[in-house]
Amino acid sequence: MAKKGLVLLPIPAAGHLKAMVETALKLLHHHSDVLSVTVLLMNSIPGVSLAPNHHTYIHSITSSGFDIHFEELPLIDPPHSDEKDGSPASISLYIQKLLPHINASLSNILSSTPSTTLIVDFFASTVVDEAKKLGISTYVFFTSGAAMLALVLYGPVLFDKKKSMEVFELPGMDEPIPYLSLPTSFTMTNSASFSWFLYHGRRFLETKGMIINTFTALESQVIKALEDGLYVHGSPTPPIYPIGPVISLQNPSNEEKEQHETIKWLDGQDPGSVVFLCFGSMGTFTVSQVKEIAHGVERSGHRFLWSLRMTGLPVPSNALLDEVLPEKFLERTRDRGLVWPATVHQTEILAHRAVGGFVSHCGWNSILESLWFGVPMLSWPLYAEQHFNAYRMVKSHGLAVELRVDRKDGGFVSGEEVENGVRVLMGDSEEVKKVKERCGQMKVESRRAVEEGGSSFVSLQRLAGSF
């Protein structure tokens, strides 16, 4: 019997590419006899950082023995636009300009695999029309949580009636969302990025299903509201497939020194004694903010592992660390801290017994990884939907401690606030005890969801049966 084709179209950012590819691997694990997967690679989008160890990761997947292949789409000049590189608008416009090449790749795949299904990144909903012309069923892969998907779908109703409101209420959520906790694009309703989000939300309704990297125990109320169609008016809601947490636990890096230095250092620390600071593949700071962070972690008195990246500078080398950190900081903290001037393998560090807290930007993948290992978070949102995620983790779920980030002041955080936040996160107050207990429960629930018979396992099999 001929295999069915499954085509993935992710953007190359870490939280998108890896989540979609790891989902394909899960499908192939159970359905390799009937599925063949092709990943269409966009190797360059202006303003979008490639996933760390991008090419090494892809090589490791192609060497896995599964029927999964990668096809590079042509490099194109970015469209002429006033939009900032890396914004939702610029990404969406870039994919729109890439449509003829995507169409050509899909047509070529169809010539050898007539029964083909397409799963697109949520920024790529413009591809729905091309797929329809070719007779291909399309699903959307939503790489953030169910609550963010709800906001995107409900946006036209929410912002048409309540533009002047300071808080926003969504069905299926117990608490209203403050204006300053909305995603960046949603605080600028006159922007092209906001318009693109509403456009994508409308196009999602034309797909055969919406795949979400979340799990029922984490977002049960919102998932039910999505399934009940509470965010859509006048259109049926496509089937919802919560299949998470989908995270990449393997380390594809050949950087042995990275693992040797950071993990060896953690091996020498007491259980739960280290606070880990890491802000994702695109999270960078100015020199002035770096100095404030340094003052804060030093005065907190706690042991720390800090993955440091800078705004406007190359990845800091050891030589540059002395220039951007306070004078003699490394010397004063060498017995209880490690600043690593490069990308780290985050899941390996979160899994380590020495890590007792995680200062995180609250990107969705980082949240899922933190919950997978039961590590409580101190929320430091930077951009995109991270403020929204952070608010939900703190207020709705009790899985994080809040760091006061003055969004009106560009998100600058004082050293004093960093110090207080780390002390609370690593302390033993009743508030933190509850957060740690809740994180421990979510660790169990996240793993149970993907085990055979779990909610996400069942949803994934239901998805495979719909192709």
N, C-alpha and C positions, 0 to 999 in steps of 0.2 A: 504494500500500500504506500502510495506517495505521501511524503510528509507535507504538513501544512507549514506555510511560511509565517514567521512573526518578525516584523520590522520595527525597530526602535529608533526614535529620533529625539535624542536628548541634546540639551546644550552642554558644552564641555566643562562647566563648573562642577566641582567635586560633589556637592550635594545633589546634583541632578544626574550626571553621568553614572556615578557608582550606584546610586539607588536603583536606577532603571536596569543597569546591567546585572546587579545582584538579584533583582526580581526575575530577570530572564534565566539566570542560573537556577533559581528555585524551581521555575517551571520546567526547565530541562531535566532537573534531578528526578522529577516524577513522570515526565512525558517526553523523554528523549527519543522514544521510538516513533513519535508522531509529529514532533516539532523541529523546525530548523530556524535559527535566529540570525538575523542580519542587523547590525548596528550601523546606522548612517552617522558618520562622525563629522561634526563641524569643528575643525581644528583651530579656528580662530574667530572670535567675536570681539570686536574692540571693547575694552573695558571689562571683559570677563576673564578671570584668571583660570587657566587650565587646572584641572585636578592635580594635586601634588603627585609626582611620579607618574604622570599621565601615561606616557608611552610604556613604562615598565608595567603598569597595571594592565594595560591592554594586552601586552605580550603574555602576562601571566594567565589571562583569561583565554587567549587563543591556544595556550598550551595545556588547558585544563582537560582536554579530551572530549568536551561537549561540542555539539554541532552549532557553534556560534562563530560568526565571522564579522569583521569590521570593514566597512567600505568608506573611504574618505571622500567627502564631498569637495568639490573644487573650492579653492580660495577665491573670494570675490572682493572687490572694493566695497567698503561700507557705503550705504546710501547717503546722499547729501541730506544732512539734517542738522538742526540746531540742538538736538537732544544730546544730553551728556552721555558719553560712552559708558556702557554697562547699565544704563537705566532700563526699566521695563520697556519704554518706548523704543530705545535704540536697538535692543535685542530683538523686539518684535519686528521692527522695520528691516533689520538684517535678514531675518528668516524669511520675511516676505520677498525680499529681493532674491533669495536663494531658491525660491519655489520652482523655477524651470529645471534646475539641477536635481532637486528632490523628485520632481515628476519623472525625469529621465531615469533616475535610479529605480524608482518604484516600477516603472514600465519594464525595465530590464529584468527586475526580479520576477514580475508577473509572467514574463515570457517563459520562464523555466519552472515557476511555482505558482500555478493559477489560483490556488487557494491561499491567499495571503491576508494577514491582518496587520494593521498599523497601530502602534502606541506612540503618541507624541508627547513631548514636553508641554507643560501648560503654557509656555510662551509661544508655542508653535501651532496655535489653533487655526491659523490661516491655511494650514495644509489640509484642513478638512475638505475644502472645495476640490482640491486636486485629487484627493482620495476618492471623493464621490464620482468624479469624472471617470476614474479608473475602475470603479465598482469595488473599492476596498473599504471594509469596515474599519472605523477609527475609534480608538479609546484614548482618553487623556490620562496622563500620569501626573498627579498633583504631588509635588515633592515636599510640600509643607503639610500642616495638620488639617484636620477636618474643620476646625473653627475658622481657619483662614479661607478655606474653600467656601464655607458658609458666607463669609463676609464678601467674597468676590461675587457669589451668586445673588446675594441679597442687596448688593450695592445700589442698583438702580432705584429700588424702593427706599432704602435707608437714606440716601443722599438727596433724593428728590424732595422728601418731606422734612428732613431734619438737618438741613445744612447749618443752621445757626445753633444747634444743640451742643452743649458741652459734654454730654454723654450719649451713647448710642446703645439701644437695646436690640438684641437679636434673639429670635426664637431659639429655644433649646439651650440658652445660656442663663445661668442663675443671676449673674451680675451684669450691670451695664458696663460698657466699655468707655473709659474716658477718652476724650478727643486726642489727648497727647499720647495715648497708648495705641493709636491707630497706626497701621503701616505707613511708611514715609510717603508713598504715592497717594494715599488716601487723605493725607493732610493738605494736599495741593489739588483740589478738585478741578482747577482750571488747567491742569497740566496734561500733556499728551500721555504721560505714563498712567495717570488715573483713567483717562479715556480708553487706553489699551486694556487695562484690567477689566473694565466693564465690557469691552468688546469680547475679550477671551471668555468671560463668564457666560455671555450669550451663546458663543460658539460651543462651549462645553455641552450645552443642552442638545446639540445636534449629533453628539457622539453616541456610540453604542454602550459606553460605560465610563465611569470615573474611578480611577484607581488611586487610592490614597495611602501614603506611607504613615499609617497610624494603626492603633489597635483599639478594640472595643472597650477594654477596661479603662483606658485613658480618656477617651472622648465619647462615652456611650450616649450621652444625651444629645450631643450635636450630630453624631452619626445617625441616630434615630430620626432627628429632625430633618436631616438630609434625605433619608429614605422615605419619610412621610411627605416630602415636597414642600416643607414649610418655608423654604427660601426662594421658591419659584412660583411665579404667578402667571397663569395662563399657558404654561407649557408643562408637559410631563417631565419628571426627573429621570434621567438615565439611571440604570442600576449602579449602586455604590459598592466598591470593592475595597474595604480596609484590609490591607495585606501586611502591615508592618508589625514590629519594627524591622525594616530592611536596612541593615548596616553592614559595612564591609569590615570583617574582623581580621582578614589576612593583611599582612604587611608585605606589599610588593616591592619595597625599597631594597636596593642593593647597598644602601648606606649603612654598612655595619657599624661604623663609628657612632652614628646617631643612636642606634639601639644600645651599643656598648656603654656610651657615656651616660645617657639619661636613665636607662634601666639599672645599670650598675650603681648609679648614685642612689636611686630609689631603694635598691636592695639593702642599702646600709641604713635606712631610716626605719623608725618604729611604725607599727601598724596604725593607719589612720592619722598620722602626724603631719602630712604634707598637704598644703593647698596648691592646686595646679591652676595656673593662669594660662589660658589659650583662647584666642579670639577668631578662629577660623581661617580659611584660606585667603580671605580678603580683608580681615580685620587688622588695621594698622593704626598707629598713633603718631602724633607730633612729638618732638623732643620734649616740649614742656609737659605734655601729658605723661610721657614715659618717666620723667623725673618725679612727678606726683605719685605714680604707681610705686616707684621704687621707695620713696619716703614712706608710703603707706604700708607696704609689706615689711619693710625693715622695722618700723615702729610697732607693728602688730606683734612681733616677737615669735611668730610661727614660722615653721619650715616651709619652704616654697620651691616650686619648679615652675619657671616662667618661660614660655615660648614667645619670644619677642620679635615683632615685625614693625617696621617704621613707615610712616607716610613720606613719600617722595624720596626715599633712599633705597638702595639695594638691600637685600636681606643682610642684616648686620653681621659682620664678621667679629671675631674676638677682638680684633684691633679697634673696631668701631664702638664696641660696648663701652669702653672707657670714656669715649667722647660724648655718648648720649645719656649715660647714667650719671648720677651724682658723684662727686669726687670721692674716691676710695670706697664706693658702695660695695663693689665686688670683694674688696679686701675685708671690709667689716662683716660681710654676710657669708663669707666663704664656708664657714662651718655649718651653716643651716640653710643655705639656698643655692640654687643653680639657675642661671639665666642661659637659656639655650638659643643661640642666634640663628636658628634655622627651623624649618618645618619639623614637627615631631609626628610620630604615629600615635594619634590621640587615643585610640581604643586600647592600645597596649598599655598606655600610661594609666588610663582610667581603671583598667583591670587590676592594676598593681595594689597589693595589700597596704602599701604605705600611703596611698592617696585617700584623704579624708574629706576633701572638699574641692569644688571646681568653680573657679571664677570664669563665667562663660558669657559670650555674646548672645546666647540663646538662639542661634541658628537651629533650625528644626532637627537636622541630623545630629548636632551636638547634644541636643536635648534627649533624643532617643538613645544615643550612646551612653549618656550619663545615667539614664534610667535603667538601661540594660545592666549596668554594673552597680546600680543602687547608690550612686554618689550624689550627695546633695549639692545644689548649685547656689552661687551668688550671681544674680542676674545683672549683666552689664550690656544691655542692647545697644547696638551701634547704628544700624540702618535697616532698610527693607522692612520685613514683617517682624523683626526681632523685638521691637517694643511691644507689639501685640502678643507675641509668644511669651515674653517675660511676664507681662501682666497676667496672662492666663496661668502660667506656672506658679506664680506667687499667690494670686488671689483666688483662682478657681480650684487649683489642684493641691496647693500646699506642698509643692515639691521643690521650692526654691526660696531663698532669702532675698529680700529686695535691697538692691543698692540704689541709693537716690541719685538718679541721673537727671541733670537739669537740661532737658531737651531744648528749652528756649535759649540756653547759653551754648548751643552747639554740641551738647552732650559732654561737656567738660566735667571731670570728677576730681575733687580735691584729694590730696594725700590723706587728709583727716578722715574723709568719707571712706576711702579704700581701707584705711586702718580699722575703722569701726566695723565695716562690712566683713572683713576677714576675721576679726575677733568674734563677731556674732556667729558666722558660718562655722568656725572651728571650735566654738564654745559648747557649753552644755546647758544652755537656757531651756526652759520648757518649750519655747517656740521652735528651737532647733531640734530638740528631741522629737517633736511631732513631725518635723520635716524629714528627719532621718528615718523615722519609722515608716512614713508614707513612701519614701524612696525605696526602702527595703521591700515593701509590699509591691511596688511597681516593678521592681527587679524580678520578682516571682511572676507577676502577671504578664510582663512583656515576653518572658521566655515561654510561659504556658501558652500564649497566643499563637506562637509559631510552631509549637509541637504538634504532632499528628493528633487531630481531633480538636485542636484549639481554634479560636474564632478566626484568626488570620489564616491559618492553614486551610480551614474550610472555605473561606472567601477566595483564596488563591485557586483552589480546585474548582470552585464555581466559575471563576474567571476563565480558567483553561477550558472548561466545558462549553463556554460560550463562543469560542473561536470557530 
